[in-house]
Amino acid sequence: MGKWLVGLFGIVSVVTQIEADYPDTTNVIDFHNLENNTPENLQVLEQSTMSFTKEELLSKKIYTFKGYPGFYVIKDLMTPEKQIYWIKQALETYPNPPNITNHTMKNGEILDIFKRSVEGDESAKNYLKKLAWCTLGYQYEWTTRKYHKDKFVQFPHDIGNFCDLIACQCNYGPYKPEAAIVNFYSKDRLMGGHVDDAEYEMTKPIISLSIGSKSIFLLGGETRDTEPKAIFLESGDCMIMGGRARYCFHGIARILKDTIPEYLQTKFVDPKYKIYAEYMERDMMRININARQVFVDEEQKQDFDTNGPVTSSQ
């Protein structure tokens, strides 16, 4: 699988800088350049016969591979304009209180990290550099792996509507995103193998939007005994993890150097978006928005809002 992977989802910690920046990706599944795949990978790749009806999806190709029912990647789903829009939202709006970030527990609520950083505030620059995640909708507690009834923030309608469109077109509708985690990956910030199973509704998929640098995504099995498959996720891609794939271990093994698309680079973007492009280029950034439906139905949601955690039906 390459020197960047040791065991299952173990990330190499002692490698040369060249190996870290330009790992061997021979065995990584590439949906964007099918001719680059090994014969073994080509045998498991499948282009879905799913037919889209909405204009935004008509020309898009959706891929999956054998052995992972419910797992799909839609190539280049988001236009450059939509990607820039969500970079702006992810930096200027989503990290603001009452949404929780990785800074909240230690430093309390911090307002306008990006704006103050651009204005030259040194403490804000430090917070921005270390910004790793923020939560939307029902706020998620990482240590207890639970959602809190008293920490609900209105879920962004733009993400909600877009993800519902995707889910419905992939036969997972109706879909009501009630929570999301926005991850900010720099070249050195990765994600170990895990399963997203804190939701009460597990028949609806995780819908994941990738923006910025190309990453190597690892998809394992339902136990840690399964060797993961490595997959390229590029800017504009949408990944759907539904069905049995919803229960699979997964993680991010590497952010790849020099892979931010031209339309997100400072020398090509509209000058009014230059500050966002500078942020993305500075540390080879990748922004990932992962939406999910938390509750099976409105009755379960109301029970949670009134009484707190409920027993999952799964």
Buried (B, 14 or more C-beta within 10 A) or exposed (E): BBEBBEEBBEBBEEEEEEBBBEBEBEBBBBBBEEEBBEEEBEEBBEEBEEEBEEEBBEEBBBBBBEEBEBBBBBBBBBEBEBBBBBBBBBBBBBBBEEBBBBBBEEEEEBEBBBBBBBEEBEEBBEBBBBBBBBBBBBBBBEEEEEBBBEBBBEBBEEBBEBBBBBBBBBEBEEBBBBBBBBBBBBBEBBBBBEBBEBBBBBBBBBBBBBBBBBBBBBBBBEEEEBEBBBBBBBBBBBBBBBBBBBBBBBBBBBBBBEBBBEBBBBEEBEEEBBBBBEBBBEBBBBBBBBBBBBBBEEEBBEBBEEEEEBEBEE
